[in-house]
Amino acid sequence: MYDVSTRKRALALVAQGRSLNSVSRETGISRAAIRSWQQRLEPLPRMAPADPGPPADDGAYAYLLGLYLGDGCISAHPRSGYYLRIACADAWPGLMQQCREAIAIVRPGIGVYALQKEGYSMVTSHSRHWPLLFPQHGPGKKHERRIALAPWQQAVVDAHPWQFIRGLIHSDGCRITNWTTRLVGGERKRYEYPRYFFTNVSSDIIRLFTAALDQVGVDWRLANARNVSIARKASVALMDTHVGQKY
């Protein structure tokens, strides 16, 4: 789009009696553009992108929201629109596929592709509407700004807490096997048990995660300011049923 000063310079040449052809050759501006400026000098105001409406599938959106809060970002396209990018480790091809499927379900017909990096891929999709669907987007890193859900997002999470938890675990969580020793009949034996961990630098995202755990009855504790531990047998069983291992 040409600025007003450029338009005025082109029209000044026309006002000197120059033909549209000669002005076009000198300036590199099309004759049609110069002709339209003779009718209207000021650029037409840019239309804001229309609200795309709610996600096509709330469950898929809750999962994608968890992935975004953990390993996602939104960046402006140099010309128009925005990229949604979710980092997925190459060690978990199933997770990468689920991420791609969630994006396609949330916005049917939208393009989704993966950009290979060293050790991971960026699952990527372009749209004008991503900041409307993820209003947590903003300048800087997530842990350096406030992260809070919009009321409509909170309603989605409340309706699909396990999908939200699953997205967060798939991005910034893991299921591991811990071990300890105990005395059995006077003999010290090794004892192994499964545990889930969630790690995030943002205290706001930690709160969103633990609030969802409370909703579904999963016991948790803070191992430290950045790590949430889930170790009680019944709670691990719930997580295994609804979240499970990455693959």
PAZAPA-4460 file (N, C-alpha, C; in steps of 0.05 Angstrom, whole numbers, plus 32768, in hexadecimal, padded with zeros to 4 digits):
% residues 247
    n_x    n_y    n_z   ca_x   ca_y   ca_z    c_x    c_y    c_z   seq   type   mol
   8011   7FE8   8000   8000   8000   8000   8012   8019   8000     1      M     A
   800C   802C   7FEE   801B   8044   7FEC   8012   8059   8000     2      Y     A
   8025   8068   800C   801D   807D   801F   8013   8095   8010     3      D     A
   8008   80A8   801F   7FFB   80C0   8013   8010   80D1   8005     4      V     A
   8028   80D4   800F   803C   80E5   8002   8044   80DA   7FE7     5      S     A
   8046   80BF   7FE5   804C   80B3   7FCB   8035   80B8   7FB7     6      T     A
   801D   80B6   7FC0   8005   80BB   7FAF   8005   80D8   7FA5     7      R     A
   800C   80EA   7FB7   800C   8107   7FAF   8021   810C   7F9B     8      K     A
   8039   8100   7F9E   804E   8104   7F8A   8046   80FA   7F6E     9      R     A
   8039   80E3   7F6E   8030   80D8   7F54   801B   80EA   7F47    10      A     A
   8008   80F4   7F57   7FF3   8105   7F4D   7FFE   8120   7F44    11      L     A
   8014   8129   7F52   8020   8143   7F4A   802C   8141   7F2E    12      A     A
   8038   8129   7F28   8042   8125   7F0D   802C   8125   7EF8    13      L     A
   8016   8119   7EFF   7FFF   8119   7EEC   7FF5   8136   7EE8    14      V     A
   7FF5   8146   7EFE   7FEB   8161   7EFD   7FFD   8173   7EEB    15      A     A
   8016   816A   7EE7   8028   8178   7ED5   8022   8173   7EB7    16      Q     A
   800E   8162   7EB2   8007   815C   7E97   8012   8142   7E8D    17      G     A
   8020   8133   7E9F   802B   8119   7E97   8015   8105   7E93    18      R     A
   801A   80F1   7E82   8006   80DC   7E7E   8009   80C7   7E94    19      S     A
   7FF3   80B8   7E98   7FF4   80A3   7EAC   800A   808E   7EA6    20      L     A
   800E   8089   7E8C   8022   8076   7E84   803E   807F   7E8C    21      N     A
   8044   8098   7E87   805F   80A2   7E8E   8064   80A3   7EAC    22      S     A
   804F   80AC   7EBB   8052   80AC   7ED8   8055   8090   7EE3    23      V     A
   8046   807D   7ED8   8048   8062   7EE1   8064   8057   7EDC    24      S     A
   8070   805D   7EC4   808B   8053   7EBE   809F   805F   7ED1    25      R     A
   809C   8078   7ED7   80B0   8086   7EE8   80AE   807D   7F05    26      E     A
   8096   8079   7F0F   8092   8073   7F2B   8090   8055   7F32    27      T     A
   808A   8045   7F1D   8085   8028   7F22   806A   8023   7F2D    28      G     A
   8058   8037   7F2E   803D   8033   7F38   802A   802E   7F21    29      I     A
   8018   801C   7F24   8006   8015   7F0E   7FF4   802D   7F07    30      S     A
   7FEC   802D   7EEE   7FD9   8043   7EE5   7FBF   8041   7EF4    31      R     A
   7FB6   8029   7EF9   7F9C   8025   7F07   7F9D   8032   7F23    32      A     A
   7FB4   802F   7F30   7FB6   803A   7F4B   7FB6   8059   7F4A    33      A     A
   7FC5   8064   7F37   7FC6   8081   7F34   7FAA   808C   7F2D    34      I     A
   7F9D   807E   7F1B   7F82   8087   7F13   7F6F   8086   7F2B    35      R     A
   7F71   8072   7F3C   7F5F   8070   7F54   7F65   8087   7F68    36      S     A
   7F7F   808F   7F69   7F86   80A4   7F7C   7F7B   80BF   7F73    37      W     A
   7F76   80C2   7F59   7F69   80DB   7F4F   7F4D   80DD   7F5A    38      Q     A
   7F41   80C6   7F61   7F26   80C6   7F6C   7F26   80C7   7F8A    39      Q     A
   7F3A   80B9   7F96   7F3C   80B9   7FB4   7F5A   80B7   7FBB    40      R     A
   7F63   80CC   7FC9   7F7F   80CD   7FD0   7F85   80BC   7FE9    41      L     A
   7F74   80BD   7FFD   7F7A   80AF   8016   7F76   8091   8013    42      E     A
   7F87   8081   8020   7F83   8064   801E   7F69   805C   802D    43      P     A
   7F5D   8047   8023   7F45   803D   8031   7F4E   8031   804C    44      L     A
   7F3E   8035   8061   7F46   8029   807B   7F46   800B   8079    45      P     A
   7F5A   7FFF   8087   7F5C   7FE2   8088   7F46   7FD7   8099    46      R     A
   7F3A   7FC2   808F   7F25   7FB4   809E   7F31   7FA1   80B2    47      M     A
   7F27   7FA3   80CB   7F30   7F90   80DF   7F26   7F74   80D8    48      A     A
   7F36   7F60   80DE   7F2D   7F45   80D7   7F13   7F3E   80E7    49      P     A
   7F00   7F32   80D9   7EE7   7F2B   80E6   7EEC   7F16   80FB    50      A     A
   7EDD   7F18   8111   7EDF   7F04   8125   7ED7   7EE9   811A    51      D     A
   7EE9   7ED4   811B   7EE3   7EBB   810F   7ECE   7EAB   811E    52      P     A
   7EC6   7EB4   8135   7EB3   7EA5   8145   7EC1   7E91   8156    53      G     A
   7EB2   7E81   8165   7EBE   7E6E   8177   7ECD   7E57   8169    54      P     A
   7EDE   7E49   8177   7EEB   7E32   816A   7ED7   7E1E   8161    55      P     A
   7EDE   7E10   814B   7ECB   7DFC   8140   7EC7   7DE4   8153    56      A     A
   7EDA   7DDF   8165   7ED7   7DC9   8178   7EE4   7DD1   8192    57      D     A
   7ED4   7DD3   81A7   7EDE   7DDD   81C1   7EF3   7DCA   81CD    58      D     A
   7EEF   7DAF   81CB   7F02   7D9D   81D6   7F1D   7D9F   81C9    59      G     A
   7F1E   7DA0   81AE   7F37   7DA4   81A0   7F44   7DBE   81A7    60      A     A
   7F33   7DD3   81AB   7F3F   7DED   81B2   7F4B   7DEC   81CE    61      Y     A
   7F3E   7DDF   81E1   7F49   7DDD   81FC   7F65   7DD0   81FC    62      A     A
   7F68   7DBB   81EB   7F82   7DAD   81E8   7F96   7DC0   81DB    63      Y     A
   7F8E   7DCD   81C6   7FA0   7DDF   81B8   7FA8   7DF7   81C9    64      L     A
   7F96   7E01   81DA   7F9C   7E16   81ED   7FB2   7E0E   8200    65      L     A
   7FB0   7DF5   820A   7FC5   7DEA   821B   7FE0   7DE9   820D    66      G     A
   7FE0   7DE0   81F4   7FF9   7DDF   81E5   8004   7DFB   81E1    67      L     A
   7FF2   7E0E   81DA   7FFB   7E29   81D5   8008   7E36   81EE    68      Y     A
   7FFB   7E33   8205   8005   7E3E   821D   8020   7E32   8225    69      L     A
   8024   7E19   821E   803D   7E0C   8224   8053   7E12   8210    70      G     A
   804F   7E0B   81F7   8065   7E0C   81E3   805D   7E1C   81CA    71      D     A
   8049   7E2E   81CC   8040   7E3C   81B5   8046   7E59   81B5    72      G     A
   8044   7E65   819D   8046   7E82   819A   8037   7E8B   8182    73      C     A
   8031   7EA5   8181   8024   7EB1   816A   8036   7EC8   8161    74      I     A
   803C   7EC9   8147   804D   7EDF   813D   8040   7EEA   8124    75      S     A
   8044   7F04   811F   8038   7F12   8109   8046   7F0A   80EF    76      A     A
   8036   7F06   80DA   8041   7F01   80BF   804B   7F1C   80B5    77      H     A
   8062   7F1C   80A5   806D   7F36   809C   8059   7F46   808C    78      P     A
   8046   7F39   807E   8032   7F48   806E   8017   7F49   807A    79      R     A
   800C   7F33   8082   7FF1   7F33   808E   7FED   7F19   809D    80      S     A
   7FDC   7F1B   80B1   7FD4   7F03   80C1   7FE9   7EFB   80D5    81      G     A
   7FE6   7EE4   80E0   7FF7   7EDA   80F6   7FFD   7EBD   80F3    82      Y     A
   8014   7EB5   80FE   801B   7E99   80FF   8016   7E8E   811C    83      Y     A
   8008   7E78   811E   8008   7E69   8136   801D   7E53   8134    84      L     A
   802F   7E52   8147   8044   7E3E   8147   8045   7E2E   8161    85      R     A
   8045   7E14   815F   8047   7E03   8177   8060   7DF1   8173    86      I     A
   8073   7DF3   8186   808B   7DE3   8185   8085   7DC7   818F    87      A     A
   808C   7DB3   817E   8087   7D97   8185   80A1   7D87   8181    88      C     A
   80AA   7D7A   8196   80C3   7D6B   8194   80C0   7D53   8181    89      A     A
   80D5   7D4E   8172   80D5   7D38   815F   80D2   7D1D   816D    90      D     A
   80D8   7D1C   8187   80D6   7D03   8196   80B9   7CFA   8199    91      A     A
   80A6   7D0C   8194   808A   7D06   8198   807A   7D0B   817F    92      W     A
   807D   7CFA   816A   806E   7CFE   8151   8050   7CFD   8155    93      P     A
   8046   7CED   8168   802A   7CEC   816C   801F   7D06   8176    94      G     A
   802E   7D14   8188   8027   7D2E   8192   8026   7D42   817B    95      L     A
   803A   7D41   816A   803A   7D53   8153   8021   7D50   8142    96      M     A
   8019   7D37   813D   8002   7D32   812D   7FE8   7D3C   813B    97      Q     A
   7FE7   7D38   8155   7FCF   7D41   8164   7FCD   7D5F   8163    98      Q     A
   7FE4   7D6D   8164   7FE5   7D8A   8162   7FDA   7D93   8148    99      C     A
   7FE3   7D87   8132   7FDA   7D8E   8118   7FBC   7D89   8115   100      R     A
   7FB3   7D73   8120   7F96   7D6C   811E   7F85   7D80   812E   101      E     A
   7F8F   7D88   8145   7F80   7D9B   8156   7F7C   7DB6   8148   102      A     A
   7F92   7DC0   813B   7F90   7DD9   812C   7F7B   7DD6   8116   103      I     A
   7F7C   7DC0   8107   7F6A   7DBC   80F1   7F4D   7DBA   80FA   104      A     A
   7F49   7DAE   8112   7F2E   7DAB   811C   7F23   7DC6   8127   105      I     A
   7F34   7DD5   8134   7F2C   7DEF   813F   7F25   7E02   8128   106      V     A
   7F34   7E02   8112   7F2E   7E13   80FB   7F2F   7E01   80E2   107      R     A
   7F18   7DF5   80DC   7F17   7DE3   80C4   7F1F   7DF2   80AB   108      P     A
   7F2F   7DE4   809A   7F37   7DEF   8080   7F50   7E00   8081   109      G     A
   7F5A   7E05   8099   7F72   7E16   809B   7F8B   7E05   8095   110      I     A
   7FA0   7E11   808A   7FB9   7E03   8084   7FC9   7DFF   809D   111      G     A
   7FD5   7DE7   809F   7FE6   7DE0   80B6   7FFE   7DD1   80AB   112      V     A
   8016   7DDA   80B3   802E   7DCC   80AA   8043   7DCD   80C0   113      Y     A
   8058   7DBD   80BC   806D   7DBB   80D1   8088   7DC5   80C5   114      A     A
   8095   7DD6   80D3   80B0   7DE0   80CB   80C4   7DD1   80DC   115      L     A
   80D6   7DC2   80CF   80E9   7DB2   80DE   80FF   7DC4   80E9   116      Q     A
   8105   7DC1   8102   811B   7DCE   8110   812E   7DB8   811A   117      K     A
   8142   7DBF   8129   8154   7DAC   8134   8148   7D9F   814D   118      E     A
   813F   7D86   814B   8134   7D78   8161   8116   7D7C   8166   119      G     A
   810A   7D8E   8157   80ED   7D93   815A   80E2   7D9F   8141   120      Y     A
   80C8   7DA0   813F   80BA   7DAD   8128   80A7   7DC2   8133   121      S     A
   80A4   7DD7   8123   8090   7DEC   8129   8077   7DE6   8119   122      M     A
   8062   7DDC   8126   8048   7DD8   8119   803D   7DF4   8115   123      V     A
   8037   7DFC   80FD   8032   7E18   80F6   8018   7E1B   80E6   124      T     A
   800A   7E31   80EB   7FF2   7E37   80DC   7FEE   7E55   80DA   125      S     A
   7FE6   7E5E   80C3   7FE3   7E7B   80BF   7FC6   7E83   80BD   126      H     A
   7FBF   7E99   80CB   7FA4   7EA3   80CB   7FA4   7EC0   80D6   127      S     A
   7F91   7ED0   80CD   7F8E   7EEB   80D9   7F83   7EEA   80F5   128      R     A
   7F77   7ED3   80FC   7F66   7ED2   8114   7F73   7EC6   812D   129      H     A
   7F8C   7EBC   812B   7F97   7EAF   8142   7F98   7EC0   815B   130      W     A
   7F9E   7EDA   815A   7F9D   7EEA   8173   7F81   7EEC   817F   131      P     A
   7F6C   7EE9   816F   7F51   7EEA   817A   7F4B   7ECF   8188   132      L     A
   7F56   7EB9   817E   7F51   7E9F   818A   7F64   7E9B   81A2   133      L     A
   7F7B   7EA9   81A3   7F8E   7EA6   81B9   7F95   7EC2   81C3   134      F     A
   7F83   7ECF   81D2   7F87   7EEB   81DB   7F9F   7EED   81EE   135      P     A
   7FAB   7ED7   81F7   7FC2   7ED8   8208   7FDB   7EE1   81F8   136      Q     A
   7FD8   7EE3   81DD   7FEE   7EEC   81CD   7FF6   7F09   81D4   137      H     A
   800F   7F0E   81D5   8019   7F29   81DB   8037   7F2A   81D8   138      G     A
   8042   7F42   81DB   805F   7F45   81D9   806E   7F38   81F0   139      P     A
   8086   7F2D   81EA   8096   7F21   81FF   808F   7F04   8205   140      G     A
   809D   7EF9   8218   8099   7EDD   8220   8080   7EDB   8232   141      K     A
   8074   7EC3   8232   805B   7EC0   8241   8060   7EC4   825F   142      K     A
   8077   7EBA   8269   807B   7EBD   8286   8082   7ED9   828F   143      H     A
   8085   7EEB   827B   808B   7F07   8282   8073   7F19   8280   144      E     A
   805B   7F0D   827B   8043   7F1D   827A   802C   7F0C   8287   145      R     A
   8017   7F1A   828D   8000   7F0C   829A   7FF2   7EFA   8286   146      R     A
   7FEC   7EE2   828E   7FDD   7ECF   827E   7FC3   7EC8   828D   147      I     A
   7FAD   7ED0   8280   7F93   7ECA   828C   7F80   7EC2   8275   148      A     A
   7F6E   7EB0   827A   7F5B   7EA7   8266   7F44   7EBB   8263   149      L     A
   7F3C   7EC0   824A   7F23   7ECF   8246   7F0B   7EBF   8250   150      A     A
   7EF5   7ECC   8257   7EDE   7EBD   8261   7ED6   7EA6   824F   151      P     A
   7ED6   7EAB   8235   7ECD   7E95   8223   7EE1   7E7E   8223   152      W     A
   7EFB   7E84   8226   7F0F   7E6F   8228   7F0C   7E5F   8242   153      Q     A
   7F06   7E6D   8258   7F02   7E60   8271   7EEB   7E4D   8270   154      Q     A
   7ED6   7E55   8262   7EBE   7E44   825F   7EC5   7E2B   824F   155      A     A
   7ED6   7E2D   823B   7EDF   7E16   822C   7EEF   7E03   823D   156      V     A
   7F02   7E0F   824D   7F13   7DFE   825E   7F02   7DF1   8274   157      V     A
   7EEF   7DFF   827F   7EDD   7DF3   8293   7ECE   7DDB   8288   158      D     A
   7EC7   7DDD   826E   7EB7   7DC8   8262   7EC9   7DB0   8259   159      A     A
   7EE3   7DB6   8254   7EF5   7DA2   824A   7F10   7DA3   8259   160      H     A
   7F0F   7D9F   8274   7F28   7DA2   8283   7F3D   7D8E   827C   161      P     A
   7F35   7D75   8276   7F49   7D61   8270   7F58   7D67   8256   162      W     A
   7F4A   7D71   8242   7F57   7D78   8229   7F6C   7D8F   822E   163      Q     A
   7F64   7DA2   823F   7F77   7DB8   8245   7F8F   7DAD   8254   164      F     A
   7F8B   7D9C   8268   7FA1   7D90   8277   7FB3   7D80   8264   165      I     A
   7FA6   7D71   8252   7FB5   7D60   8240   7FC8   7D71   822E   166      R     A
   7FBD   7D88   8224   7FCD   7D9A   8214   7FE5   7DA5   8223   167      G     A
   7FE0   7DAD   823C   7FF6   7DB7   824D   800B   7DA2   8253   168      L     A
   8003   7D8A   8259   8016   7D74   825E   8025   7D6D   8245   169      I     A
   8017   7D6C   822E   8025   7D66   8215   8039   7D7B   820D   170      H     A
   8036   7D93   8217   8049   7DA8   8210   805F   7DAA   8225   171      S     A
   8057   7DAE   823E   806B   7DB3   8253   806B   7D9F   826A   172      D     A
   8060   7D87   8264   805F   7D73   8279   806B   7D59   8271   173      G     A
   806B   7D46   8284   8076   7D2B   827E   806C   7D17   8293   174      C     A
   806D   7CFE   828C   8068   7CE8   829E   8082   7CD9   82A2   175      R     A
   808B   7CD6   82BA   80A4   7CC9   82BF   80A0   7CB3   82D4   176      I     A
   80B4   7CA3   82D8   80B4   7C8E   82ED   80C9   7C96   8302   177      T     A
   80C0   7C9B   8319   80D1   7CA1   8330   80D8   7C87   833F   178      N     A
   80EC   7C88   834F   80F1   7C71   8360   80FC   7C7A   837B   179      W     A
   80F8   7C68   838E   8102   7C6C   83A9   8108   7C51   83B5   180      T     A
   8112   7C50   83CD   8117   7C36   83DA   8108   7C35   83F4   181      T     A
   8101   7C1D   83FD   80F3   7C19   8416   80FB   7BFE   8422   182      R     A
   80F8   7BFD   843C   80FF   7BE3   844A   80E7   7BD0   8448   183      L     A
   80EB   7BB8   843E   80D7   7BA4   843D   80E2   7B8B   8449   184      V     A
   80D8   7B83   8461   80E2   7B6C   846F   80FF   7B6E   8476   185      G     A
   8107   7B86   847D   8123   7B8C   8484   8136   7B8F   846D   186      G     A
   812B   7B8D   8455   813C   7B90   843D   8133   7BA9   842D   187      E     A
   8147   7BB9   8426   8140   7BD1   8417   813C   7BCA   83F9   188      R     A
   8124   7BD1   83EF   811D   7BCB   83D4   8116   7BE5   83C5   189      K     A
   811B   7BE4   83AB   8115   7BFB   8399   80F7   7BFA   8393   190      R     A
   80EB   7C12   8394   80CE   7C15   838E   80CB   7C2B   8379   191      Y     A
   80BD   7C24   8363   80B9   7C37   834D   809C   7C40   834C   192      E     A
   8097   7C59   8344   807C   7C63   8342   807B   7C79   832D   193      Y     A
   8065   7C7B   831E   8062   7C8F   8309   805B   7CAA   8315   194      P     A
   8062   7CBF   8306   805C   7CDA   830F   805A   7CEC   82F7   195      R     A
   8048   7D00   82F8   8046   7D14   82E3   8053   7D2E   82ED   196      Y     A
   8060   7D3C   82DB   806B   7D56   82E1   8062   7D6A   82CC   197      F     A
   805D   7D83   82D5   8057   7D99   82C2   806A   7DB0   82CA   198      F     A
   8078   7DBB   82B6   808C   7DCF   82BB   8086   7DE8   82AA   199      T     A
   8084   7DFF   82B7   8080   7E17   82A8   808A   7E2F   82B9   200      N     A
   8096   7E42   82AB   80A1   7E59   82BA   808C   7E6D   82C2   201      V     A
   8075   7E6D   82B4   8060   7E80   82B9   804F   7E77   82D1   202      S     A
   804D   7E87   82E6   803D   7E80   82FD   801F   7E81   82F5   203      S     A
   8018   7E91   82E1   7FFC   7E92   82D8   7FF4   7E78   82CB   204      D     A
   8006   7E6D   82BA   8000   7E54   82AC   7FFF   7E3D   82C0   205      I     A
   8011   7E3E   82D4   8010   7E2A   82EA   7FF5   7E2A   82F7   206      I     A
   7FEA   7E42   82FD   7FD0   7E44   830A   7FBA   7E3A   82F8   207      R     A
   7FBB   7E3F   82DF   7FA7   7E34   82CD   7FA7   7E16   82CC   208      L     A
   7FBF   7E0A   82CC   7FC2   7DED   82CC   7FB8   7DE1   82E6   209      F     A
   7FC0   7DEC   82FD   7FB7   7DE0   8316   7F99   7DE4   831B   210      T     A
   7F8E   7DFB   8311   7F71   7DFF   8314   7F62   7DE9   8304   211      A     A
   7F6C   7DE2   82ED   7F5F   7DCC   82DD   7F62   7DB2   82EB   212      A     A
   7F79   7DAD   82F8   7F7D   7D94   8307   7F69   7D93   831E   213      L     A
   7F65   7DA9   832C   7F52   7DAA   8342   7F36   7DA3   8338   214      D     A
   7F2F   7DAC   8321   7F14   7DA8   8316   7F0F   7D8A   8311   215      Q     A
   7F24   7D7B   8309   7F1F   7D5F   8303   7F28   7D4C   8319   216      V     A
   7F2F   7D58   8330   7F35   7D48   8348   7F50   7D3B   8348   217      G     A
   7F64   7D47   833B   7F7F   7D3D   833C   7F8F   7D4C   8352   218      V     A
   7F9B   7D3C   8364   7FAC   7D47   8379   7FC7   7D4F   836D   219      D     A
   7FD1   7D65   8376   7FEB   7D6F   836C   7FF9   7D7E   8382   220      W     A
   8013   7D83   837E   8022   7D94   8390   8037   7DA2   8380   221      R     A
   8040   7DB9   838A   8055   7DC8   837D   8070   7DBD   8387   222      L     A
   807F   7DB2   8374   809A   7DA9   837B   80AC   7DC1   837F   223      A     A
   80A7   7DD6   836F   80B4   7DF0   8373   80A3   7E04   8362   224      N     A
   80AD   7E1C   8360   809C   7E31   8353   8096   7E2B   8336   225      A     A
   80A6   7E19   8329   80A2   7E14   830C   8098   7DF8   8307   226      R     A
   8096   7DE7   831B   808F   7DCB   8316   8078   7DC2   8327   227      N     A
   8064   7DB6   8319   804D   7DA9   8326   8051   7D8B   8325   228      V     A
   804E   7D7E   833C   8051   7D61   833D   8036   7D54   8343   229      S     A
   8031   7D3E   8335   8019   7D2D   8339   8023   7D11   833F   230      I     A
   8021   7D08   8358   802D   7CEE   835F   801A   7CDB   836D   231      A     A
   8004   7CE4   8378   7FF2   7CD2   8386   7FE6   7CBE   8372   232      R     A
   7FE4   7CA5   837B   7FDD   7C8F   8369   7FC3   7C94   835B   233      K     A
   7FAE   7C9C   8369   7F94   7CA0   835D   7F95   7CB7   8348   234      A     A
   7FA5   7CCC   834E   7FA7   7CE2   833B   7FB7   7CDB   8323   235      S     A
   7FCC   7CCB   8326   7FDB   7CC2   830F   7FCA   7CB0   82FE   236      V     A
   7FB9   7CA0   830A   7FA7   7C8F   82FB   7F94   7CA0   82EA   237      A     A
   7F89   7CB5   82F5   7F78   7CC7   82E6   7F87   7CD4   82CF   238      L     A
   7FA0   7CDD   82D4   7FB0   7CE8   82BE   7FB6   7CD4   82A9   239      M     A
   7FBB   7CBB   82B1   7FC0   7CA6   829D   7FA8   7CA2   828B   240      D     A
   7F90   7CA3   8297   7F78   7C9F   8288   7F72   7CB5   8274   241      T     A
   7F77   7CCE   827C   7F6F   7CE5   826C   7F85   7CF3   825D   242      H     A
   7F9E   7CEE   8265   7FB5   7CFC   8259   7FC8   7CE7   824D   243      V     A
   7FD5   7CD8   825D   7FE7   7CC3   8254   8002   7CCD   824B   244      G     A
   8012   7CBA   8242   802D   7CBF   8239   802C   7CCF   821F   245      Q     A
   8040   7CDF   821A   8045   7CEA   8200   804E   7CD3   81EE   246      K     A
   804A   7CD7   81D4   8053   7CC2   81C2   8059   7CCF   81A6   247      Y     A
***
